Amino acid sequence: MPEGCGDATSPNQQLILANIAALNALIAASGINLAALQADVGDASTSTLLSLYGILGNPGTSFTAQVARLLNAQYTRPYVIEEVEFDHIAAVGPTNLSTLSITPTFPTGATKVKAYLVASLHVSNQTANAQDITPSISAQVNGGGFNSIWAPGDIVISVPATQYTSGMIIAECDISAYFVSGQATDLYFIVTQTSANAVHYTSQSTIFLVYTL
């Protein structure tokens, strides 16, 4: 080979070959499957970059905006009031059912956005007399006095004149003003029957807290 021309064993080429060999050894030791990696990630083509953009979002979005988005995230936590069976009611009414109580503890650092109640009321006719039952709900917080929070008026549970026939309603309403961390929330159903014959009531309630951190 003419003088001055490089060969495959020049110092620079030897260094490059040594580095490649070391890199291959590291890859082999790590267990990385290069073919699989290339199939998953690709070669930074336009489609790959768009896929990464879709997953990671816009890198141009400011850090402040990202933090603000996280700070405004809302979370939900349920507070369950266990199922309660009430005594038979044999009065036209309106009649207050037993009071349900819960004292919530909010997550550390939580700021309440709202709280809403989901409550079921199941009725079982105890006599062979038809009944139309109109329900409502009242609540208080920290013993401050009961106020109506759900009184639709047009919702009626009807059971025919057959013993042990049943019906159910599910009430949903805002209870934010009566749901405070560390303070007792009390609530009860009020039922108005169309006849003074025995009806058995069962209720289960859950209060959902929506909050930010």
Secondary structure, DSSP 4 states (H G I P E B T S, - for coil): --TT---TT-HHHHHHHHHHHHHHHHHHHHT--HHHHHHHHTTS-HHHHHHHHHHH--TTS-HHHHHHHHHT--EEEEEEEEEEEPPPB-SSS-EEPPPEEE---PPTT-EEEEEEEEEEEEEEE-SSS-EEEEEEEEEEETTS--EEEE--SS--EEE-SSTT-EEEEEEEEE-GGG--TTS-EEEEEEEEESSSS-EEEEEEEEEEEEEE-
